[in-house]
Amino acid sequence: MKIIVCGAGSIGQSIVSYLAKGNNDIAVIDHNQRHLDEVSKEYDILPVLGEASHPDILERAGAKEADLLLAVTDSDETNMIICQIGYSLFNIPRKIARIGSSVFLDPIWGAMYNDNHLPIDLIISPDLEVAENILQVLKYPGCSGILPVLGGEGYILSLKISHDCPLAEIPLSQVSKQNNINMSVITIFRENRYFIPDGYDNLYAGDEVNIFVKKDFIFNTISAFCAEKPGNERIILFGGNPVAKYICRQLEQDDSIISTRVIEEDLDTARNLVKDLTSTIVIQGEMLSDIILDEADISHADAAIAVTDNDKDNLLSSLLAAKRGVSSTISLVNSPSYNNLILDIGDSILIDRRSVTMSKLLKELRRTNLEEAYAISRGNGEIWELKVAEEDKYVGKKIGELNLPKLSRIFIIYRNSEIIYPDPTISLTSGDRILLYVDSQVIRQAENIFS
């Protein structure tokens, strides 16, 4: 697939890092040479220096042959213009724009996004989506990630196995029986690799697991794994960017939150936050300063969230907060190179911007008719949600007859409002909704089966 990515900032780089795994021909446009140098050092792309809203620059990037245009610069208006040019001058089939302003996202203006006005096929709001992801984690203390699937009938939980977890060193086939938990362990992260377990595998302290549970079993599952933590009532955020602003606005409406504080180094950004927020306390100063941390009363915080654009600052802020006694620390990371730190950060939670962003794009990239798709396992795998149609070539086949790649597995069938944990002998019927885990290494093989 020929893809043009306009914008090589943190969003653009996170998208490119994921697209580069597939068999894609990628061109990246940016007016900042340093940004282009950073992304071209890491990935096999065509760097194009210039303004992406200029037709000649888009042409140089190969717009005439492009299958997909991603406009993800920092300017909403620029992204809109890029999509308009891609449609009017180059007839690019699919156009995706990053839109951050709440004005442009207001549903009352939704009618303007069509071929007769602004030809944008899909709008993504990475900052908003990251913020929503963090708010979900705050809502369920003890989870390092939570993802609704099947229209909210089920959830994918990410949990870290502690040394005192009573389910450790028990075969997975016995875990559900002994604890009356309906669940399916999808993947385990151990020794810097993800793998799909079978019923004979055990969990060990230090593992990070992705688990499917029914909607009514979330808290029971967290409790069974001894992962529960006290509620998050006092929140401190490091950084005052749009992600932090959105989180603060939502927390201000939550009656369970006692206090929210933001530490922001830039004076103008801090002043703007004060104008936009009502009950949030904004502290302007150096994030790692002991004086500023004392002023923020960090020792009494329940959760610390670091969402700056700098991964190192986020990780250092979270580690410092943990040393000050904060029980829940969350760090936003933009670069996949930091994922190998998962074993060294204790109970700190990493929110991978790349996975959150790509979850909104996967339906556009995959060559199969997906209901929904989600990037999980820090971009190492995907969850596909498909609906089986009568004309599908695999309808009526048993799961064991599909010849699924080794690194993939159908772990849930949703049939007639019932959740089924399938085995290879179960046949797929028309109307089934299935949840399929696909490792990034076998995406093409899975597409061939479900195309």
CORQUI-V790739 format. One record per pair of residues at least 6 apart in sequence whose C-alpha atoms are under 8 Angstrom apart, sorted by the first residue. I is the first residue (numbers start at 1). J is the second residue. Records with the same first field share a line. If there is no record, write none. Layout:
I->J, J
This chain:
1->23, 24, 25, 66, 67, 68
2->24, 25, 26, 65, 66, 67, 68
3->24, 25, 26, 27, 66, 67, 68, 69, 70
4->26, 27, 28, 29, 61, 62, 63, 66, 68, 69, 70
5->12, 16, 26, 27, 28, 29, 69, 70, 71, 72
6->12, 28, 29, 30, 52, 69, 70, 71, 72, 73
7->28, 29, 30, 52, 71, 72, 73, 74
8->28, 29, 30, 35, 36, 39, 73
9->35, 73, 74
10->309, 334
11->72, 126, 334, 353, 354
12->72, 73
13->39
14->334, 335, 336, 353, 354
15->354, 357, 358
16->26, 39, 43
17->43, 336, 354
18->354, 358, 379
19->26
20->26, 43, 44
21->440
25->45
26->44, 45, 46
27->45, 46, 47, 48, 61, 62
28->36, 45, 46, 47, 48, 61
29->36, 47, 48, 49, 50, 51, 52, 57, 58, 61
30->36, 48, 49, 50, 51, 52
31->49, 50, 51, 52
32->49, 50
33->49
36->47, 48, 49
39->45
40->46, 47
46->61
48->57, 60, 61
49->57
50->57
51->57
52->58, 82
53->78, 79, 81, 82, 85
54->82
55->85, 89
58->86
63->86, 90, 92
64->90, 91, 92
65->92
66->92, 93
67->92, 93, 94
68->92, 93, 94, 95, 96
69->83, 86, 92, 94, 95, 96
70->95, 96, 97, 98
71->79, 80, 82, 83, 95, 96, 97, 98
72->79, 97, 98
73->79, 98
75->99
76->97, 98, 99, 100, 101
79->97, 98, 99
80->97, 118, 120
83->95, 96, 97, 118, 119, 120
84->118, 119, 120
86->92, 95
87->93, 95, 119
94->120, 121
95->119, 120, 121, 122
96->120, 121, 122, 123, 124
97->120, 122, 123, 124
98->123, 124, 125, 126
99->105, 123, 124, 125
100->125, 126, 127, 128
112->118
113->119, 120, 121
114->120, 121
124->357, 360
126->353, 356, 357
127->242, 243
128->242, 243, 246
129->356, 357
130->243, 351, 353, 356, 357
131->243, 244, 246, 247
132->247
133->145, 146, 356
134->330, 351
135->247
136->145, 146
137->143, 144, 145, 146
138->232
139->231, 232
140->219
141->228, 229, 230, 231, 232, 328
142->159, 222, 227, 228, 229
143->157, 158, 159, 160, 222, 227, 228
144->157, 158, 159, 160, 349, 350
145->156, 157, 158, 159, 351
146->155, 156, 157, 158
147->155, 156, 157
148->154, 155, 156
149->155, 156
150->385, 414, 433
152->215
153->214, 215
154->212, 213, 214, 215
155->212, 213, 214, 215, 218
156->210, 211, 212, 213
157->209, 210, 211, 212, 213, 218
158->208, 209, 210, 211
159->208, 209, 210, 211, 222, 227
160->205, 206, 207, 208, 209, 227, 347
161->168, 203, 204, 205, 206, 207, 208, 209, 225, 227
162->205, 206, 226, 227
163->205, 206
164->205, 226
165->205, 225, 226, 227
166->224, 225, 226
167->175, 203, 224, 225
168->202, 203, 204, 205
169->202, 203, 204
170->202, 203
171->199, 200, 201, 202, 203
172->185, 198, 199, 200, 201, 202, 203
173->199, 200
174->199
175->181
176->182, 183
179->224
181->217, 220, 221
182->213, 214, 217
183->211, 212, 213, 214
184->211, 212, 213, 411, 421
185->197, 209, 210, 211, 212
186->196, 197, 209, 210, 211, 212, 411, 437
187->194, 195, 196, 197, 209, 210, 211, 377
188->194, 195, 196, 197, 207, 208, 209, 210
189->195, 207, 208, 209
190->206, 207, 208
192->340
194->377, 380
195->407
196->407, 408
206->343
210->377
213->221
222->228
229->327
230->302
231->302
232->257, 302, 303
233->256, 257, 258, 259, 301, 302, 303
234->257, 258, 259, 260, 300, 301, 302, 303
235->257, 259, 260, 261, 301, 302, 303, 304, 305
236->260, 261, 262, 263, 296, 298, 301, 303, 304, 305
237->244, 260, 261, 262, 263, 304, 305, 306, 307
238->262, 263, 264, 287, 304, 305, 306, 307, 308, 314, 317
239->262, 263, 264, 265, 306, 307, 308
240->262, 263, 264, 269, 270, 273, 308
241->269, 307, 308
243->307
244->262, 307
245->273, 277
248->260, 277, 280
249->277
251->257, 260
252->260, 278, 279, 280
259->280
260->279, 280, 281
261->280, 281, 282, 283, 296
262->280, 281, 282, 283
263->282, 283, 284, 285, 286, 287, 292, 296
264->270, 282, 283, 284, 285, 286, 287
265->284, 285, 286, 287
266->284, 285
267->284
270->282, 283, 284
273->282
274->280, 281, 282
283->292, 296
285->292
286->292
287->293, 317
288->317, 320
298->321, 324, 326
299->321, 324, 325, 326
300->325, 326
301->326
302->326, 327, 328
303->326, 327, 328, 329, 330
304->318, 321, 326, 328, 329, 330
305->318, 329, 330, 331
306->313, 314, 315, 317, 318, 329, 330, 331, 332
307->314, 331, 332
308->314, 332
309->334
310->333
311->331, 332, 333, 334, 335
314->331, 332, 333
315->331
318->329, 330, 331, 348
319->329, 345, 348
321->329
322->328, 329, 348
328->347, 348, 349
329->347, 348, 349
330->348, 349, 350, 351
331->348, 349, 350, 351
332->350, 351, 352, 353
333->350, 351, 352, 353
334->352, 353, 354
335->352, 354
336->352, 354, 378
339->378
342->350
352->378
354->378, 379
355->374, 375, 376, 378, 379
356->375
358->374, 375
359->373, 374, 375
360->373, 374
362->373, 374, 375
363->369, 370, 371, 372, 373
366->447
367->447, 451
368->447, 450, 451
369->386, 450, 451
370->384, 385, 386, 387
371->384, 385, 386, 387
372->384, 385, 386
373->382, 383, 384, 385
374->382, 383, 384
375->381, 382, 383
376->382, 383
379->440
380->439, 440
381->437, 438, 439, 440
382->437, 438, 439, 440
383->435, 436, 437, 438
384->434, 435, 436, 437, 438
385->433, 434, 435, 436
386->433, 434, 435
387->431, 432, 433, 434
388->395, 428, 429, 430, 431, 432, 433, 434
389->395, 430, 431, 432
390->429, 430, 431
394->402, 428, 449, 450
395->427, 428, 429, 430
396->427, 428, 429, 430
397->427, 428
398->424, 425, 426, 427, 428
399->410, 423, 424, 425, 426, 427, 428
400->424, 425
401->424
402->449
404->445, 446, 449
405->442, 445, 446
407->438, 439, 441, 442
408->436, 437, 438, 439, 442, 446
409->436, 437, 438
410->422, 434, 435, 436, 437
411->421, 422, 434, 435, 436, 437
412->419, 420, 421, 422, 434, 435, 436
413->419, 420, 421, 422, 432, 433, 434, 435
414->420, 432, 433, 434
415->431, 432, 433
416->432
438->446
